[in-house]
Amino acid sequence: MPSFVIEELIIRLQEFNRGVGTLKSYVRLGEQMIIKTTRGVITVPMSLLNGQLQEPTVITNEEIAILAGQFIKSRKRVDEEIVTI
C-alpha cells in the first residue's frame, strides 16, 4: 500500500478527530493495517484502504467518523524514529 494513501486517510480522519496526529509508521497484519501516528494508533481494514486508493469518494463521512472514533491516543507523543514497512 503506498504511503500517500495512508496519509490521505489520516487527513480525512483529522476532520473528525483533531488528535490523530501525523503518520509515523504502518504494518499490514492480514486484512488490517496497523497505523502508528505521532499521537497514537489506529487499525484500518485493508478494504477501506483499497477504497481510498481506488475510489476515495465511495468512502462515506460516516465511515470515516466511525473510524476516527476508534483511534487510540497514546499517553505521550510518539516521537522516536520507526521504520516504515
Summary of the structure (lengths in Angstrom):
residues: 85
radius of gyration: 11.9
end to end distance: 9.7
largest distance: 34.7
contacts: 228
relative contact order: 0.24
helix: 42%
strand: 25%
